[in-house]
């Protein structure tokens, strides 16, 4: 099993903002999930495919190793397509780098050490492209639940710090480019650039002092939706509880809330729903372990009737004289399932214009959301123009 750093780059968004949380969550066991295991499988396939595209792995070895990965529970046409897209991206970036630097080279799945700024700090970079003047970090994200941005991303910056320390003796770097490739979110790719001077100043002035606090479990708690998302202590963290409960202590000056006041409450309360879910899971798991929780109990939930054995049901109905054709219904699998089974490109080529994307229903979002603002008056004018 791979060793993980106490203050890892992948969790930097948490321990840099909420420094005591890294030590606090050591009281709780590390867990995994199907999503995490699927991500691991996707990374293995992406690395293998990239090495094949770069000529580091022969076609025979590639196919043999891919076939082994395909025996796992997570391999799909969609995963292979994402790996292909990632490999093409890497190949294109390396080719571009070699136009201005013949000696440019690429390293995949390389361990980077940033312990100069974070005690015992290290991580694994998916891809590092080393060229004169410019150092580039590329990170592959297979998840599609949360969009990850490269701008100001502390994980990417720590990878960049480690890569700079490893390769600065070879080239005189001036600029660091960081790219996140998240293909399952409509091929999302975001990039950020920072000068080496700015990067090292950030590491020295911001990261180093906060890492010292985090390593000792000191500093101020700073719970938020993003910071708490993957923290193992989030359900029982009192700082998070106090922050959410404090919202109910605020009362407006008038008897009625204004829309602006309601908006401010929603902005502050972004974490409340997930916090309540975490509390429910905590109480439920405690009761299921046979331990009491005052005021609560587990009861049998609602269930629906179902056939004990579908094959025997069909045989029994046919034996009773019912037409077998009446026992089944045909229904197309979803577009998402088709793309997963057969690959997005294959589905697009076959179905072409048969795939449409209706306009989404207007939905509430914070001002920081990157989607363009929905304007009712513009939609009304558009409807008149199309009439």
N, C-alpha and C positions, 0 to 999 in steps of 0.2 A: 504494500500500500504506500502511495506517495506521501511524503512528509509535507505538511503544510506549515507555513510560517505563522507565528502567533499574530503578528501584524502584517497580514498579507496585502498584496496590491489589490486583489479582487474585492477585499472588504474595506479598502481605504476610505470610501465614501462614508462608512460608518464610524470607524475609530478616529478619523480626523475631525469629524464634526462632534461626536459624542465620545470623548476620550475614555471615560471610565467603563464604557460598555464592553470593550474587548476583554477586560479582566472579569467583569460581572458574568458574562455568558459562559465562562469556563465551568460554572457550576452545572451547566446543562450539557447533555451528550450531543455530539454532532450527529446530524441525521442526513439522509439523502432522500431523493424522490425520483419518480419516473422521469420527470422533466430533466433533472440533473443527470441521470444515467443516459437519457437520450442525447443530451448535450455532449456527454463524454464520447459516446459512439460517433456522433457527428464530427467531433473534432478529430478523432482517429481517422475517419474516412477522408476528411478535408486535408489533413496532413499527407496521407498516402497519395491522394489524387494530385496534390500540389507537387509532391516530389516526382511523380510520374510526368506531369506537364513540364517540369524543369529538367527532366532527363536524368534525375538521380536514381530512378527506379525503372527497371526494364518492364516491358509490356507483360511478359510472362509472370514476373514477380508481382506486378500490380494486380493482375487478374487473380492470382492465387490468394493474395492477401485480402483483396476485396471480397472474394467468394467466402473467405472465412468470416469476415465482418458481416456479410449478408446472412449468415446463419443465426445471427443475434436477433433479438426481438424488435429492434428499433430500425433496422435497415429498411429503406423504401426507395422508390424511384425519385421521390422528392428530395430525399437526403442526398442521393447521388448527384442530382441536378444542382443542388446548393453547393456541394463539394466541387463540382466542375466549374461553377461560376466563381467560386473563391480561387480556385487554381488559375483560372484565366486572369483574374484580377492581379494575382501575384506575378504571373508571367508578364503581364503588360507593364506593371510597375518596374520590374527588374529590367525589362527591355528599354523602357524610357530612361531609367537611371544610367544605363550603359551608353546612352547616346552622348552624355556629357562626361562620363567617367568610365573608361574601359575596364577598370579594375573593380567596379561595383560588384558586390556579392550579396547573397541572401542566406539567412539562417532560419530554419523552421523549428518550432518547439524548443527554444533555447532558454536555459535557466539564466536569469539576470539577478544580480546581487546589488541591492541598494542599501546594504547595512551601514554604509558610511553616514547615512541620514536616519535610518530606522534600525534599531537594534535587532540583529538576526533577520533582517528583512530580505526576502528574495521572492521570486515569482517565475512563471514560465511565459515567455512571450510567444504568441502563435507564429509571428513572422517579423523578422528584423531585416531591413534592407540597408546596407552600409555603402555609402558613396561619398565622394569628396564634397564637402560643404553641407551635405544634407543626410540626415539619419531619419529613416522612416520606420514606424511601428504600425503593424496591421493586426487587428484583433477580429477574430471570427466569432460572431454571436449567432447561435442557432435558435435561440428562444424567440417567440413571437408575442409574448404576453406584455412585455414592457419595452418600449423603444429606448435604446441606449445612445446617447449623444457623445460625440468625441470632444466637443468644446468644453474645456475646463475639467475633463474627466481625470480624476486623481489616479485611477488604476492605470490608464494609458501613460500618464506623466511619470509614474513610478517605474513602469517598464522602460520608458525613455531614459530616465536617470540611470537605471541599471545598464542599459545598452550603451549609453554614453561612456560610463565608467569602464566598460569592457572594451570599447573600440576606439576611444579618443586618441590612443597612441598611434593608430593607423592613419587616421585622417583628421584634418582640421575642420571639425564640424562648426557650422554657424547657425543652422536651422534644424529644427526637429519637426517632422510631420507625423501626425497620428491619425490613423484611419480605422473606423469601426465598420465592418461589413456584416449586415444583418439581413440576409437574403429572404427570409420568410416574411418580412414586413415589406412586401412589394419591392424587394431589392434595395432596401434602405442602405445607403452608404453615407456616412458623415465624416468629415475631416476637420482637423484643427492644426494650426501651426504656431510654434513658439520659438523664440530664439534660444540658443543654448544659455546665454546669460540670464534670460528671464526664467528658464527652467531651473537652473542651479540656484538662483536667488529664492525661488519658490521652495525648493527642497531645503535650503539652509534656514530661511527665515520663518517659514510656515510649517513645513513637515517635521523638521528635526525637533523643535520644542514640543509640538503636540504628540509626537511619537514617544518622547520621554515620559510625558504624562500618561499616555495610554499604556505603556509598558508597566507602569507602576499602579495602574488603576486609579489615577488621580484626575483632577479637572472637573469640569461641569458637565452634567448630563444635558443633552440637547435632543430630546425626542422629537421626531417628525415622521411623516408617512414614509419618506424615502430612507431615512436613517434606520428606522425600526424594521423595515420590510423583512430582512433576513436575519435579524438579531435573535439568537436563541433565547434570550432573557425577556423578550418583548411582552409576553403574556403576564409576567409577574413583576415587571419593572415598575416601581412606585413613581419614578419620575414621569413616566409616560402616563400613568394613572392620574397623577396630580395635574399634569398639563391638560388632559382632556376634561377632567371634572371641573377645573377652573373656568372653563368656557361657560358653564351654567351659572357661575356667580356674577357674570356681567349682565346688567340690566339696563336697557335704554332709558332715556329721560322721559319718554312719553309712553302712553298705554299701548300704542301700536308700533310695530316695527316698520321702518321704511325699507324699500328694496335695497338701498345701499347698506343698511345695517344688517339685513338678512345676508347680503353678499359677503360682508366681512365675517359673519359667523360661519358661513359655509367655507370660506377660505381657511379659517383657523381650525375648522373641524374635519379637515380632509382625512385625518387618521382615525376618527371615531368609529366608523363602521368596521374597519379591519381590526381595531382594538377590541370591540365587542365580540367579534368572531373569535379572536384569540382567547378571550375570557371564557366563552362558551366551550371552546375546545379544552381549555385547562380544567374547568369544572367537570366536563364529561369524562375526560381521561382519568381524573382522580376517582370519580365514582365507579368507572369500569374496572379500576384497579382494586375495588373493594374498600375504598376509604371513604368515610362520610364527609359531606359538605353541607353545613347547616342551611336548611331551607330548600334543598334541592334533592332530586332523586332521578333515576333513569327509568323510563317507561318504554313499553313496546310501541314502536312507531307504526304509522299506517302502512299497510301493504296491499298490493293488488293481487287478485287471483291470477294464476298462470297454469299452463299445461305442465304436468310432471314430466312428460316425455312426448315431444312433438311427433316423432316418427310413429309411436304407438297410437297417438291420437288420429293421425292421418289414416293409418291402417284400419282403425276401428270405424271411422266415418265411411271409408270406402266399403268395408264389409257390411255396413248398414244400408248401402245402396246409394250413397251420395256421390255425385260426380267429383272426381279429384280436382278438376279445373276450378271448381267453386271454392276449394279449400285454400287457395293461394292467391296472392295479389302481387302484381309486378310494380316496382317503383324504382326510379333511377336513384343511384347513389348520389350524394351531394357533389357539387363541383370541387369542394375542398378535398373530399375523399378521392375523387378521380385524379386530381393533381398529385395527391400523395401516392396513389397506386401506380400511375402511369407517367408522372412527371408533368410539370407546368408547360414546358415547350411542346411536348407531344400532344397534350390536350388542346393547346392553342392552335397548333397546326391542323388538327382534325376538325375542330369545332368552329374555328375562325369567328365569323360574325354572329354565331349563335350564342355567344356569351355577352351578356349586357350587365351593366352596373347601374342600377337605379340610384337616383339621388337619395342620400341618407336623410333620415328624419332629423330636424334641428335638435341639437342636444347641448346641454349646458357644459361649459368648460372654463377653466381659469384663463385669465388674460395671457398667461405664460405659454399656453398651448400653441404649438406651431401651425396648426391648421388655420386657413383663412377664415375670417369672420363671416358668418351667415347674415345677409342683409335682406330682410323681407321685401323691402321696396324694389330691390334689384330683381328678385325672383318674380315679382308681379309684372314688372316691365318685360322681363324675358318671356313670360307666359303670353303677354299680349303680342309680342313680336313673332312668336311661333304660331300664333292662332291664324 
